[in-house]
Amino acid sequence: MNTKWCRIMGIAAALLVMMLAATFAQAVNVPSTIILDSLSRLYEEVKFDHEMHIDLTDDCADCHHHTTGTGTTNRECAQCHSDSEGTSAVACGACHLEQPFSAQSIMEKEQNSDLYHIDKPGLKAVFHLNCLKCHEEAGGPAGCQDCHERTETGHAFYDSGRYAPAGKKQGSDH
């Protein structure tokens, strides 16, 4: 075997090892389970099996706008954010508000005339938009309490007052 060929193979092997090491390092930081508890006042927390969902998709961008350390991969977002720096947060709650219609959130939107994302969905809407679409397509759980049981406060909130149907224990979840 000639020396040039050995060098090429050595460089290729080194590159492969570096790529595998980088992939492994990223995988180590990915949580296998994520606790979704932003609606814990009304619903029990959801133990989201992140590892299982990773196995169901070929691309993290199927669920996330971006991944840790990268800019956006979403085509619509990249129209304006193609030069954005990598991010350290990929959690939905890092950008999407838990209470988008609170007085404070509305005041902040009104005070920032440069804010483009005034119509950005809140956290609950993001979960429903992202999760339900895929669950319905793949035959996953799509009922409101299939993923999160109501708390006592949730039952009182949804089943109370003159709007609750007479004799019915559960009302609409939304």
N, CA and C of each residue as an Amber inpcrd file, in Angstrom:
protein
   522
   0.8470000  -1.1790000   0.0000000   0.0000000   0.0000000   0.0000000
   0.8900000   1.2390000   0.0000000   0.5370000   2.2320000  -0.8130000
   1.4040000   3.3990000  -0.8580000   1.1140000   4.3540000   0.2960000
   2.0580000   5.2320000   0.5620000   2.0020000   6.1580000   1.6880000
   0.8550000   7.1440000   1.5470000   0.6060000   7.6080000   0.3370000
  -0.4740000   8.5860000   0.1090000  -1.8280000   7.9820000   0.4880000
  -2.0530000   6.7510000   0.0720000  -3.3100000   6.0680000   0.3710000
  -3.4740000   5.8770000   1.8820000  -2.4230000   5.5300000   2.5760000
  -2.4660000   5.3550000   4.0310000  -2.7980000   6.6720000   4.7310000
  -2.2120000   7.7570000   4.2480000  -2.5260000   9.0660000   4.8480000
  -3.9940000   9.4180000   4.6630000  -4.5080000   9.1990000   3.4540000
  -5.9240000   9.5040000   3.1690000  -6.8240000   8.6760000   4.0840000
  -6.5240000   7.4100000   4.2130000  -7.3410000   6.5380000   5.0820000
  -7.2300000   6.9740000   6.5450000  -6.0350000   7.3800000   6.9740000
  -5.8430000   7.8520000   8.3420000  -6.6480000   9.1210000   8.6150000
  -6.6380000  10.0500000   7.6590000  -7.4060000  11.2910000   7.8130000
  -8.8930000  10.9840000   7.8360000  -9.3480000  10.1070000   6.9490000
 -10.7690000   9.7390000   6.9100000 -11.1900000   9.0930000   8.2320000
 -10.3590000   8.2170000   8.7620000 -10.6720000   7.5610000  10.0350000
 -10.7360000   8.5860000  11.1690000  -9.7880000   9.5270000  11.1730000
  -9.7800000  10.5620000  12.2100000 -11.0300000  11.4200000  12.1250000
 -11.4370000  11.7980000  10.9120000 -12.6640000  12.5880000  10.7370000
 -13.8900000  11.8160000  11.2100000 -13.9370000  10.5420000  10.8950000
 -15.0580000   9.7120000  11.3260000 -15.1320000   9.6410000  12.8500000
 -13.9990000   9.4460000  13.4930000 -13.9530000   9.4020000  14.9560000
 -14.4230000  10.7290000  15.5500000 -13.9780000  11.8510000  14.9720000
 -14.3880000  13.1640000  15.4830000 -15.8870000  13.3740000  15.3130000
 -16.4310000  12.9530000  14.1700000 -17.8750000  13.1050000  13.9450000
 -18.6650000  12.2590000  14.9320000 -18.2470000  11.0270000  15.1410000
 -18.9280000  10.1510000  16.0920000 -18.8490000  10.7010000  17.5090000
 -17.7090000  11.2480000  17.8810000 -17.5320000  11.8250000  19.2160000
 -18.4520000  13.0240000  19.3950000 -18.5620000  13.8690000  18.3640000
 -19.4400000  15.0430000  18.4490000 -20.8890000  14.6040000  18.5660000
 -21.2890000  13.5960000  17.7840000 -22.6600000  13.0830000  17.8430000
 -22.9480000  12.5000000  19.2190000 -22.0160000  11.7310000  19.7610000
 -22.1820000  11.1420000  21.0840000 -22.3000000  12.2220000  22.1510000
 -21.4640000  13.2610000  22.0520000 -21.4950000  14.3510000  23.0390000
 -22.8390000  15.0520000  23.0180000 -23.3890000  15.2630000  21.8180000
 -24.7070000  15.8990000  21.7370000 -25.7630000  14.9840000  22.3340000
 -25.6940000  13.6910000  22.0120000 -26.7000000  12.7410000  22.4890000
 -26.6980000  12.6340000  24.0090000 -25.5380000  12.7550000  24.6240000
 -25.4410000  12.6460000  26.0780000 -26.2270000  13.7600000  26.7600000
 -26.2860000  14.9410000  26.1590000 -26.9750000  16.0790000  26.7550000
 -28.4740000  16.1070000  26.4840000 -28.9710000  15.1940000  25.6990000
 -30.3870000  15.1560000  25.3550000 -31.1290000  14.3890000  26.4430000
 -32.1220000  15.0010000  27.0780000 -32.8540000  14.2960000  28.1420000
 -33.7240000  13.1820000  27.5680000 -33.8110000  12.0700000  28.2720000
 -34.6440000  10.9640000  27.8050000 -36.1070000  11.1900000  28.1690000
 -36.3560000  11.8960000  29.2650000 -37.7200000  12.2250000  29.6900000
 -37.7590000  13.7100000  30.0500000 -38.8310000  14.3520000  29.6750000
 -39.0080000  15.7680000  29.9910000 -40.3270000  15.9160000  30.7410000
 -40.3140000  16.6310000  31.8390000 -41.5320000  16.8840000  32.6120000
 -42.1530000  18.1810000  32.1030000 -43.3690000  18.0840000  31.5860000
 -44.1150000  19.2490000  31.1220000 -45.1310000  19.5850000  32.2160000
 -44.9090000  20.7000000  32.8880000 -45.7660000  21.0230000  34.0260000
 -46.2450000  22.4680000  34.0260000 -46.2360000  23.1260000  32.8810000
 -46.6400000  24.5280000  32.8410000 -48.1250000  24.7090000  33.1350000
 -48.9150000  23.6690000  32.9710000 -50.3490000  23.7540000  33.2590000
 -50.6980000  22.9930000  34.5380000 -49.7330000  22.8840000  35.4520000
 -49.9150000  22.0500000  36.6370000 -51.0110000  22.5320000  37.5740000
 -51.4550000  23.7610000  37.4030000 -52.5790000  24.2330000  38.2210000
 -53.8640000  23.5010000  37.8090000 -54.0010000  23.2100000  36.5240000
 -55.2200000  22.5930000  36.0150000 -55.0490000  21.1190000  35.6540000
 -53.8200000  20.7260000  35.3260000 -53.5440000  19.3590000  34.9000000
 -52.3300000  18.8030000  35.6080000 -52.3230000  17.4840000  35.7640000
 -51.1450000  16.8090000  36.2920000 -50.0130000  16.9690000  35.2760000
 -48.7920000  16.8780000  35.7390000 -47.6480000  16.9950000  34.8360000
 -47.6530000  15.8460000  33.8200000 -47.0460000  16.1020000  32.6830000
 -46.9050000  15.0960000  31.6410000 -45.4480000  14.6360000  31.6340000
 -45.2560000  13.3420000  31.7410000 -43.9060000  12.7730000  31.6240000
 -43.7110000  12.4330000  30.1470000 -43.0780000  13.3740000  29.4400000
 -42.8860000  13.2630000  28.0010000 -41.6910000  12.3680000  27.6980000
 -41.9380000  11.2770000  27.0070000 -40.8920000  10.3210000  26.6570000
 -40.1220000  10.8450000  25.4350000 -39.1380000  11.6970000  25.6980000
 -38.3630000  12.3440000  24.6500000 -37.5820000  11.3110000  23.8280000
 -37.0190000  10.3340000  24.4960000 -36.2260000   9.3070000  23.8140000
 -37.0670000   8.5430000  22.7910000 -38.2790000   8.1760000  23.1570000
 -39.1590000   7.4540000  22.2410000 -39.5130000   8.3380000  21.0440000
 -39.7800000   9.6240000  21.2990000 -40.1180000  10.5450000  20.2030000
 -38.9230000  10.7640000  19.2750000 -37.7150000  10.7740000  19.8210000
 -36.5070000  10.8940000  18.9950000 -36.4140000   9.7080000  18.0350000
 -36.7500000   8.5200000  18.5400000 -36.6890000   7.3170000  17.7030000
 -37.7230000   7.3470000  16.5730000 -38.7890000   8.1290000  16.7320000
 -39.8600000   8.1890000  15.7310000 -39.5860000   9.1630000  14.5890000
 -38.5700000   9.9820000  14.7200000 -38.3160000  11.0040000  13.7070000
 -36.8780000  10.9360000  13.2150000 -36.6680000  11.4690000  12.0280000
 -35.3130000  11.5060000  11.4680000 -34.6130000  12.8210000  11.7600000
 -35.3820000  13.8320000  12.1630000 -34.8210000  15.1790000  12.2720000
 -35.4030000  15.8910000  13.4840000 -34.5470000  16.4120000  14.3420000
 -35.0030000  17.1650000  15.5170000 -35.8840000  18.3450000  15.1130000
 -35.6420000  18.8880000  13.9120000 -36.3960000  20.0340000  13.4330000
 -37.8530000  19.6890000  13.1360000 -38.2210000  18.4080000  13.1680000
 -39.6330000  18.0560000  13.0100000 -40.4540000  18.6150000  14.1720000
 -39.8200000  18.7450000  15.3310000 -40.5010000  19.2790000  16.5080000
 -39.9560000  20.6350000  16.9420000 -38.6490000  20.8070000  16.8230000
 -37.9850000  22.0230000  17.2930000 -37.6770000  22.9600000  16.1360000
 -37.7800000  24.2770000  16.3880000 -37.3870000  25.2630000  15.3770000
 -35.8880000  25.2160000  15.1480000 -35.1510000  24.8330000  16.1610000
 -33.6950000  24.7790000  16.1090000 -33.2350000  23.7680000  17.1430000
 -31.9790000  23.4200000  17.0740000 -31.4210000  22.5280000  18.0830000
 -30.3090000  23.2670000  18.8210000 -29.8830000  22.7390000  19.9310000
 -28.8680000  23.3910000  20.7500000 -27.6240000  23.7000000  19.9240000
 -27.2230000  24.9570000  19.9890000 -26.0150000  25.3770000  19.3080000
 -26.1830000  25.7430000  17.8500000 -27.3950000  25.6560000  17.3240000
 -27.6170000  25.9990000  15.9190000 -28.6460000  27.1110000  15.8200000
 -28.6940000  27.7130000  14.6600000 -29.7500000  28.6660000  14.3570000
 -30.9860000  27.9070000  13.9230000 -31.9990000  28.6270000  13.4650000
 -33.2430000  27.9860000  13.0840000 -33.0760000  27.1280000  11.8320000
 -33.8020000  26.0240000  11.7970000 -33.8380000  25.1750000  10.6140000
 -35.1940000  25.2950000   9.9230000 -36.1370000  25.9740000  10.5590000
 -37.4590000  26.1760000   9.9880000 -37.3460000  27.1810000   8.8330000
 -37.8250000  26.7960000   7.6480000 -37.6860000  27.6300000   6.4610000
 -38.3130000  29.0100000   6.6230000 -39.5010000  29.0580000   7.2220000
 -40.1800000  30.3500000   7.4110000 -39.3880000  31.2520000   8.3550000
 -38.8840000  30.6890000   9.4400000 -38.1160000  31.4790000  10.4040000
 -36.7940000  31.9550000   9.7940000 -36.1820000  31.0680000   8.9960000
 -34.8650000  31.3680000   8.4280000 -34.8990000  32.5390000   7.4480000
 -36.0790000  32.9020000   6.9570000 -36.1670000  34.0520000   6.0570000
 -35.6320000  35.3090000   6.7360000 -35.8960000  35.4540000   8.0140000
 -35.4060000  36.6210000   8.7710000 -34.2550000  36.2690000   9.7010000
 -34.2190000  35.0350000  10.1730000 -33.2600000  34.6400000  11.2090000
 -32.1260000  33.7650000  10.6950000 -31.8130000  33.8380000   9.4030000
 -30.7680000  32.9630000   8.8570000 -29.3990000  33.2670000   9.4550000
 -29.1790000  34.5040000   9.8820000 -27.8860000  34.8820000  10.4590000
 -27.8830000  34.8120000  11.9820000 -28.9540000  34.3050000  12.5740000
 -29.0380000  34.2380000  14.0350000 -27.9740000  33.3040000  14.5820000
 -27.4550000  33.6530000  15.7310000 -26.4670000  32.8060000  16.3960000
 -27.1430000  31.5560000  16.9410000 -26.3380000  30.5670000  17.2190000
 -26.8600000  29.3530000  17.8230000 -27.4620000  29.6470000  19.1800000
 -28.3660000  28.8160000  19.5940000 -29.0580000  29.0330000  20.8520000
 -28.6940000  27.9530000  21.8630000 -28.8640000  28.2800000  23.1190000
 -28.6010000  27.2870000  24.1540000 -29.9010000  26.7110000  24.7070000
 -31.0500000  27.2520000  24.2830000 -32.3410000  26.7780000  24.7900000
 -33.2010000  26.2690000  23.6450000 -33.7150000  25.0650000  23.7760000
 -34.6180000  24.5220000  22.7640000 -35.9980000  24.2290000  23.3400000
 -36.1790000  24.4550000  24.6240000 -37.4690000  24.2010000  25.2570000
 -38.5110000  25.1740000  24.7250000 -39.7150000  24.6940000  24.4990000
 -40.7960000  25.5410000  23.9800000 -41.0080000  26.7690000  24.8680000
 -40.9480000  26.5500000  26.1870000 -41.1820000  27.6280000  27.1410000
 -40.1030000  28.6890000  27.1630000 -38.9870000  28.4590000  26.4770000
 -37.9380000  29.4720000  26.4310000 -38.3780000  30.6730000  25.5860000
 -39.2790000  30.4500000  24.6450000 -39.7570000  31.5360000  23.7740000
 -41.2650000  31.7510000  23.8530000 -41.9990000  30.6710000  24.0430000
 -43.4580000  30.7650000  24.0540000 -43.9550000  30.9660000  25.4830000
 -44.7730000  31.9780000  25.6720000 -45.2270000  32.3580000  27.0080000
 -46.2960000  31.4140000  27.5410000 -46.2280000  31.1830000  28.8340000
 -47.2480000  30.3620000  29.4890000 -48.5950000  31.0980000  29.5140000
 -48.5510000  32.4020000  29.7410000 -49.7650000  33.2240000  29.8120000
 -49.6770000  34.3490000  28.7720000 -49.8940000  34.0570000  27.4780000
 -49.7090000  35.0790000  26.4430000 -50.7480000  36.1970000  26.4880000
 -51.8550000  35.9630000  27.1740000 -52.9080000  36.9690000  27.2220000
 -53.0100000  37.6600000  28.5700000 -51.9780000  37.5140000  29.3850000
 -51.9770000  38.2070000  30.6730000 -51.8020000  39.7030000  30.4150000
 -52.2150000  40.5180000  31.3590000 -52.0830000  41.9710000  31.2170000
 -50.6230000  42.3530000  30.9880000 -49.7110000  41.7130000  31.7080000
 -48.2900000  42.0180000  31.5710000 -47.7940000  41.6940000  30.1590000
 -48.1570000  40.5390000  29.6170000 -47.7190000  40.1540000  28.2730000
 -48.2530000  41.1180000  27.2220000 -49.4990000  41.4940000  27.3470000
 -50.1000000  42.4090000  26.3730000 -49.4380000  43.7810000  26.4470000
 -49.1600000  44.2560000  27.6700000 -48.4860000  45.5520000  27.8160000
 -47.0890000  45.5210000  27.2010000 -46.3600000  44.4340000  27.4110000
 -45.0120000  44.3140000  26.8400000 -45.0620000  44.3370000  25.3150000
 -46.0440000  43.6730000  24.7270000 -46.1900000  43.6750000  23.2690000
 -46.5180000  45.0820000  22.7600000 -47.3800000  45.7870000  23.4680000
 -47.7620000  47.1500000  23.0560000 -46.5860000  48.1170000  23.1700000
 -45.7250000  47.9240000  24.1590000 -44.6090000  48.8410000  24.3940000
 -43.4350000  48.6140000  23.4480000 -43.3750000  47.4700000  22.7980000
 -42.2660000  47.1670000  21.9030000 -42.7480000  47.2580000  20.4570000
 -42.5750000  48.4270000  19.8410000 -43.0690000  48.6310000  18.4840000
 -42.2650000  47.8450000  17.4480000 -41.0860000  47.3510000  17.8050000
 -40.2740000  46.5680000  16.8790000 -40.5760000  45.0690000  16.9440000
 -41.4630000  44.6760000  17.8340000 -41.7550000  43.2630000  18.0200000
 -42.5330000  42.7170000  16.8290000 -41.9200000  41.8190000  16.0980000
 -42.5730000  41.2170000  14.9340000 -43.4890000  40.0770000  15.3540000
 -43.0710000  39.3150000  16.3290000 -43.8000000  38.1040000  16.7130000
 -44.9460000  38.3940000  17.6890000 -45.7360000  39.3800000  17.3920000
 -46.8510000  39.7250000  18.2770000 -47.9070000  38.6180000  18.2820000
 -47.9400000  37.8370000  17.2170000 -48.9240000  36.7660000  17.1030000
 -48.3660000  35.3890000  17.4890000 -47.2040000  35.3590000  18.1160000
 -46.5850000  34.0900000  18.5070000 -47.5130000  33.3510000  19.4660000
 -47.8230000  32.0830000  19.1740000 -48.7360000  31.3370000  20.0410000
 -48.1550000  31.1160000  21.4380000 -49.0440000  31.0050000  22.3960000
 -48.6410000  30.7150000  23.7630000 -48.2200000  29.2550000  23.9050000
 -47.7180000  28.9060000  25.0660000 -47.1720000  27.5780000  25.3230000
 -48.2120000  26.4730000  25.1390000 -49.4000000  26.6650000  25.6700000
 -50.4560000  25.6520000  25.5400000 -50.7970000  25.4440000  24.0720000
 -50.9070000  26.5310000  23.3220000 -51.2220000  26.4260000  21.8960000
 -50.1120000  25.7070000  21.1390000 -48.8610000  25.9830000  21.4880000
 -47.7340000  25.3330000  20.8140000 -47.7760000  23.8330000  21.0440000
 -48.0040000  23.4280000  22.2820000 -48.0900000  21.9950000  22.5600000
 -49.2020000  21.3690000  21.7180000 -50.3590000  22.0120000  21.7020000
 -51.4830000  21.4470000  20.9570000 -51.2320000  21.4610000  19.4470000
 -50.6920000  22.5430000  18.9280000 -50.4170000  22.6190000  17.4890000
 -49.3830000  21.5800000  17.0750000 -48.3360000  21.4560000  17.8500000
 -47.2450000  20.5560000  17.5020000 -47.5960000  19.1010000  17.8050000
 -48.0840000  18.8480000  18.9910000 -48.3140000  17.4730000  19.4260000
 -49.5290000  16.8410000  18.7610000 -50.6490000  17.5240000  18.7680000
 -51.8810000  16.9220000  18.2580000 -51.8000000  16.5710000  16.7840000
 -51.2070000  17.4370000  15.9980000 -51.0980000  17.1710000  14.5580000
 -50.3930000  15.8330000  14.3260000 -49.2670000  15.6630000  14.9750000
 -48.4910000  14.4360000  14.8080000 -49.2230000  13.2330000  15.4180000
 -49.7950000  13.4150000  16.5990000 -50.5090000  12.3150000  17.2430000
 -51.6780000  11.8400000  16.3950000 -52.4100000  12.7650000  15.7900000
 -53.5360000  12.3790000  14.9380000 -53.0500000  11.6430000  13.6970000
 -51.9580000  12.1140000  13.0960000 -51.3990000  11.4620000  11.9030000
 -50.8500000  10.0760000  12.2230000 -50.2240000   9.9250000  13.3810000
 -49.5540000   8.6680000  13.7300000 -50.4300000   7.7370000  14.5730000
 -51.6270000   8.1790000  14.9310000 -52.5010000   7.3480000  15.7510000
 -52.1230000   7.3310000  17.2200000 -51.4330000   8.3770000  17.6800000
 -51.0680000   8.4880000  19.0910000 -52.2320000   9.0150000  19.9110000
 -52.0760000   9.1060000  21.2200000 -53.1600000   9.6170000  22.0710000
 -53.4920000  11.0650000  21.7030000 -54.7820000  11.3640000  21.5180000
 -55.1920000  12.7070000  21.1160000 -56.3080000  13.2650000  21.9890000
 -56.7790000  12.4820000  22.9570000 -57.8020000  12.9760000  23.8770000
 -57.1690000  13.8610000  24.9360000 -57.9230000  14.8440000  25.3960000
 -57.3810000  15.8240000  26.3380000 -56.7510000  15.1840000  27.5690000
 -57.3960000  14.1810000  28.1200000 -56.8620000  13.5880000  29.3340000
 -56.0920000  12.2960000  29.0680000 -55.8330000  11.9980000  27.8010000
 -54.9810000  10.8570000  27.4790000 -53.5490000  11.1260000  27.9260000
 -53.1370000  12.3870000  27.8510000 -51.7640000  12.7480000  28.1940000
 -51.6650000  13.4230000  29.5510000 -52.7060000  14.1320000  29.9610000
 -52.6340000  14.8460000  31.2280000 -53.9870000  14.8280000  31.9240000
 -53.9940000  14.2360000  33.1210000 -55.2070000  14.1900000  33.9430000
 -55.4560000  15.5540000  34.5730000 -56.7000000  15.8740000  34.7770000
 -57.0310000  17.1280000  35.4630000 -56.7410000  17.0340000  36.9550000
 -56.3820000  18.1660000  37.5070000 -56.2500000  18.2680000  38.9590000
 -57.6340000  18.6200000  39.5130000 -57.7710000  18.6480000  40.8230000
 -59.0420000  19.0730000  41.4260000 -59.3620000  20.5140000  41.0140000
 -58.3570000  21.3620000  40.9750000 -58.5500000  22.7500000  40.5420000
 -59.0190000  22.7820000  39.0900000 -58.4780000  21.9070000  38.2640000
 -58.8920000  21.8160000  36.8650000 -60.3540000  21.4090000  36.7420000
 -60.7590000  20.4180000  37.5350000 -62.1710000  20.0130000  37.5220000
 -63.0600000  21.1760000  37.9500000 -62.6810000  21.8700000  38.9980000
 -63.4830000  23.0050000  39.4670000 -63.5260000  24.1150000  38.4170000
 -62.4190000  24.3490000  37.7400000 -62.3580000  25.4040000  36.7250000
 -63.2310000  25.0760000  35.5180000 -63.1320000  23.8420000  35.0020000
 -63.8560000  23.4900000  33.7870000 -65.3010000  23.0760000  34.0310000
 -65.6180000  22.5880000  35.2260000 -66.9580000  22.0750000  35.4890000
 -67.7700000  22.9450000  36.4300000 -67.4390000  24.2260000  36.5460000
 -68.1250000  25.0400000  37.5420000 -69.0330000  26.0840000  36.9060000
 -69.8790000  26.6300000  37.7460000 -70.6890000  27.7640000  37.3440000
 -71.8420000  27.4170000  36.4350000 -72.4740000  28.4500000  35.9480000
 -73.6830000  28.2690000  35.1480000 -73.3920000  27.6860000  33.7720000
 -72.1200000  27.6150000  33.3590000 -71.7750000  27.0910000  32.0460000
 -71.6140000  25.5760000  32.0390000 -71.4980000  24.9650000  33.2130000
 -71.3370000  23.5210000  33.2870000 -72.6740000  22.8450000  33.0070000
 -72.6610000  21.8290000  32.1390000 -73.9060000  21.1140000  31.8680000
 -74.4250000  20.4360000  33.1320000 -75.7170000  20.4950000  33.3310000
 -76.3280000  19.8930000  34.5260000 -76.1090000  18.3860000  34.5110000
 -75.6520000  17.8480000  35.6520000 -75.4740000  16.4250000  35.8240000
 -74.2560000  15.8390000  35.1290000 -73.4820000  16.6540000  34.5110000
 -72.2870000  16.1590000  33.8340000 -71.0730000  16.4720000  34.6880000
 -70.1600000  15.5080000  34.8500000 -69.0010000  15.7000000  35.7140000
 -67.8350000  16.3670000  35.0210000 -67.7770000  16.2990000  33.6980000
 -66.6570000  16.9030000  32.9920000 -67.1700000  17.7650000  31.8650000
 -66.6050000  18.9470000  31.7440000 -66.9630000  19.8590000  30.6590000
 -65.8760000  19.8770000  29.6190000 -65.9100000  20.8790000  28.7970000
 -64.9160000  21.0340000  27.7420000 -63.5600000  21.3580000  28.3430000
 -62.5230000  20.8120000  27.7630000 -61.1620000  21.0900000  28.2460000
 -60.6050000  22.3720000  27.6800000 -61.2270000  22.9530000  26.7080000
 -60.6190000  24.1220000  26.0580000 -61.5910000  25.2660000  26.0030000
